């Protein structure tokens, strides 16, 4: 029987289920079955409250964010319209009114 599960940390194919957790015997990494469903779906980005974000969603900034290379600040409560999800550390590509195009981390926004 082939095991379709791969460890997200080390890539091992020898993972096994233990209750509702999946365990990698090679590196010791453990994760839940929900993570496997997300892994099968592809890129899944969650906001600061755990809501799943999709392309075209509107979000609200939950923390003052300094704009790198500028003296501008994105204030708490700023609404960002029509986001696009990308792969990487800053996983939201968007345009902020008054500042322009930029990338944000999903941990600093909530779904509007």
C-alpha positions, -999 to 999 in steps of 0.1 A, spaced: 0 0 0 15 33 -10 13 63 14 4 96 -4 13 116 27 47 134 27 62 153 56 61 190 49 93 195 69 116 169 54 97 153 25 97 118 40 72 93 26 72 71 57 45 91 76 18 74 96 -15 84 113 -19 83 151 -54 93 160 -61 127 144 -23 135 140 1 125 113 37 118 124 70 116 105 93 90 120 124 105 103 123 141 117 96 138 144 74 164 129 37 162 138 7 178 121 -31 175 120 -53 160 93 -66 195 85 -31 204 73 -32 174 50 -64 187 34 -49 221 29 -18 205 14 -40 187 -11 -58 219 -20 -27 238 -27 -20 273 -14 -41 281 17 -36 315 33 -53 323 66 -58 358 82 -49 367 118 -81 351 131 -78 318 111 -102 326 83 -93 313 49 -85 341 24 -92 339 -13 -82 359 -44 -105 390 -46 -113 392 -9 -113 425 10 -92 427 42 -86 452 70 -52 459 85 -51 451 123 -18 467 132 1 499 122 26 488 95 56 508 85 63 509 48 98 499 41 119 525 23 94 553 31 82 574 60 46 563 54 25 541 78 -5 520 70 -28 527 99 -50 502 118 -84 498 101 -72 505 66 -93 486 41 -75 468 13 -97 458 -16 -93 429 -41 -63 411 -28 -43 385 -48 -27 355 -30 9 346 -38 34 321 -24 61 334 -1 67 352 32 46 382 22 16 362 8 -8 390 -1 -3 412 -32 -25 443 -31 -28 480 -37 -33 503 -7 -50 536 -14 -26 565 -9 5 543 -9 4 520 -40 11 484 -48 27 463 -21 28 429 -4 15 422 31 18 393 55 -16 376 62 -9 376 99 -15 414 100 -49 415 83 -84 402 90 -111 393 64 -136 422 59 
